[in-house]
Amino acid sequence: MKTFIFLPLIFLLPLNILSASNKFELSGKVISIKDGDTIVILNNNKQTVIRLAHIDCPEKNQPFGTAAKKFVSQLCFNKNVIVNGSSFDRNKRLIAEVFLLDGKNLNQELVKAGLAWHFKKYSSSLEYARLELIARTKNIGLWSESNPIPPWLWRKSKRVTFAHHEK
């Protein structure tokens, strides 16, 4: 009888390990806001840098960059959050969605507030595309500008300018 009860659990165990290996769920306190789309949490006395998935916020010295950082700080600094991620970027940051304890998705709140682009290069999420379209239509945040420059183009133009000055 004991063999019969434990046998199915033995077969299910590898499936749970496989499905869990691609996902990271952490909870912790937000201890730093690096910019609009990068935070640091403290989990079990270990710091983890989180890069918000699906979005790209304006750079610090770009219009609305400071507003995005302030928005994130007001929502989550020094608060506990739940982080769901699946991969790390080249800078060893966990790419993740961050959930506040009231259930709000921090990543989506930034897009709703017009303080982030849906980062279509790395995300095919229809929900993020929908939220960006609504913010654009309502001229909220960065969409109130006549021609907002996406941060990936802003970064590229700064690299070109820097390289030009180095010559």
N, C-alpha and C positions, 0 to 999 in steps of 0.2 A: 504494500500500500504506500509506504513512504517513497519508494522508487517512482511510482506513478505520479505522485504529487510533485516531486522535485524535477522529474524528467522534462516537463514542459518549461519550467523555469530555466533550465540549462539551455534549451534551444532558443529561448527568447533573449537571454543575456547578450549574445553577440549582436543581435539586431539593435538593442538599446545602445550598446557601445558604438556601433557604426553610426547610428542616427545622431547620437550626442557628440560625436567627434568633430562634426562640422559646425556646431553651434556653441556659442559661449553665452551663458547667462550669468551675470554678476549683479550683485547689489552692493551699494556703497554710498559714501557721502561725497558729494562734489566738493573738492578742496581748491580747485583752480579753474579759471576760465581763460584759456589761452587766446581765443578769438571766437567769433560767432559760431564756428562749426567744430571747435576742438576744446574738450574739457578734460580734466583729470579727476578721477575718483580714487578714494581710498577704500580698499576692500581687504579685510584681514591684514591690516598694517602694510599692505602693498599698494603702491601707486600704479594705476593703469591709465594711460592716455587714450582717450576715446575720440575718434574722428566720426562726426555724425554722418551716417549713411544717407544716400539718395539726394543730398543737397550740397550746395557750395555757396557760402556766404561771401559778401564783399570783403576784400582785404581791409586791414586796419586803417590804412591811409587812403582808402577808396570811399566815395560817398556811401553812407549807410553802414560802413564797417564798424564804426564805434557804436552805432545804434544796435547792431546785431549782437555785439558782445555784451552790451548793457542789458538787452532783452533777455539773453541767456542767463546772465548773472542774476537778474531779478527773479527769474523762474526757478532756478535750481541751485544757486550758490549756497553752500553749507547745508544742503538738504540731501536726504537719501533718495536715490534713484534706482531703477532697475534697468539694466543694460542687456540688450539682445544683439549679439554680433555673430558673424560667421567667418571673418577673415581679418588679416592684418595687412596694412599697406607697407610700402617700402621703408617708411619711417618707424615701423613697428608699433603703429597705432592700431587699436582695435576699431574696425569699421563697424558701427552699430547704430541701432535705434535706441534712444534713451526715453524711458517712461518715468514720469513723475508719479508720486504715490497717489495722486488724485486721478490717475489713469491717462492724463494727457501725454501725447507723444511730442517730445521736445522738437524733434526734427520737423514734424508737420506744423507745429505752432510757428516756427520760423518762416516757413513758406506761406502760411496763412497771413502772417503779419507783413508780408512783402519784404522780408529781410533775408531771403535766400532764394536762389534759383534751384529748380529741380535739375540735378546734375545728370542729364540724359546720357552723357558719355559712359557713365557707370551704373545707371539705373533705368530700367524700363517700366517702373511702377506707374500704373495708370492713376493711382490715387495722388501721387505727388504731382503728376502732370495736371490733374484736375485742380488741385489746390493752387498751383501756380497760375493757371488760367483765370481762376476766380480773382486772385490778388491783382493780376494784370488788368482785368476788366474793371475792377473797382479803383484802379490807380492807387493802390496801397503801398506805402513804404517806397522802396527803390523804383517801383513802377510809376511813381508820381513824376519821375524825371522823364524828359522827352526821349532820351536815348541812353538808358543805363548800360554800362559796359560790364559784361559777364566777367567774373573774377579770373577765369582761365585765360581770357584774352588780356586782361589787365596784367596778370603775371607774365604772360608772354611778351607784352610790350615793354615791361620793365626789364626783362632779361635782355631784350634786343638793345634797349637804351644803355644798359649797364655795359654790355659787350662793346657797343660803339664807343663809349667813353674810355674803355680800357685800351683801345688801339692808339 
